[in-house]
C-alpha cells in the first residue's frame, strides 16, 4: 500500500461526522432564516370552500355583507328590536292586517290627524260620552230629536211664543184654573133709590187683579122697575174711572113693572188690582127706581 492510500476503516467516521455537521447546518439555516410563503388569493380557494366552521365568531362585519342580500330567512326570530328600526321606517304596508292591538298603542298616542274622517261610528262612542261641549252649537236639528224628547223641563221659561203654538191648539183643558182673571157677585132683595146723582148700588162691587195689560169686560144684569114717569140709569166704575160707555144716561128701564135688563161695560187697565162697581140713579127725584135679583161679573181679557 502506498502512502497516498487511506484506509476505508478510518474514512467512515470522518464521513459520518461531516454528514452530521452538514445536517445541523441545514437545520439551523432553515430555523433562523425567514421563510417567504406566498399569500393565498381568492383564486386559490375553491367555491363554497369557506364554510361556517371556518369563520371566526364576529369576523363577518357589515362591510363583508353585500348590500341588499340579507333576506327574512337570514334574520333570527325576534332579532329586529326597536333600536334597529329607523324612525318612520314602518309603513302601513309593513303592518299585517289586524296585527296592531290595544297593547301595541301607547296611551294618548292616537291624535286627531291619525283618525280617518268618518271612522268613528256610533258603536265606537261610549254611552254618555258625547257632552254638550262636543256638539257644535246650532247643529241639532229636528231629525236628531227622538219623538217626545223635548220634555217640559227642557223648555226654557218663556220660550214658547205665539208663533210656536199652532192655531186652535190651546184648548180649554190647557188653561189653568183662574188663568183668565175674573170675579163676580150676585144678590137678591128689593132695593130702591130716588137719587138723581149716581150712588153705589149695594153689593154690586168686586175686586180683580191682573198681571198684564188687560181689558175688563163688565157684565151687569138685574130685575128693575120705576114709578110712573120715571127712568132708571146705571154706570160702571173702575176704581174712580167711568167704564165705557161713559154716558150718564145708560138706560136700565122705564117700565113700571118688573123686567129683566142687562148692560155690558168695558175698560182698559194695566197690571194691578182694581175695584169694579155699579152705580145707579133716577131721572126724577120725586119717584123711585127699584131693583131685585142682580149679578155683576168682571172678566179680564188680554189687552
Secondary structure, DSSP 8 states (H G I E B T S, - for coil): --TT---HHHHHHHHHHHHHHHHHHHHHHHHHS--------GGGS-TT-S-GGGS-TT---GGGS-TT---GGGS-TT---GGGS-TT---GGGS-TT---GGGS-TT---GGGS-TT---GGGS-TT---GGGS-TT---GGGS-TT-S-GGGS-TT---GGGS-TT---GGGS-TTSS-EEEEEE---EEE--SS-EEEEEEEEEEEESSSEEEEEEEEEEEEE-TT--EEEEEEETTEE-BS--TT-EEE--SS-EEEEEEEEEEE-SEEEEEEEEEEES-TTS-EEEEEEEEEEEEEE-
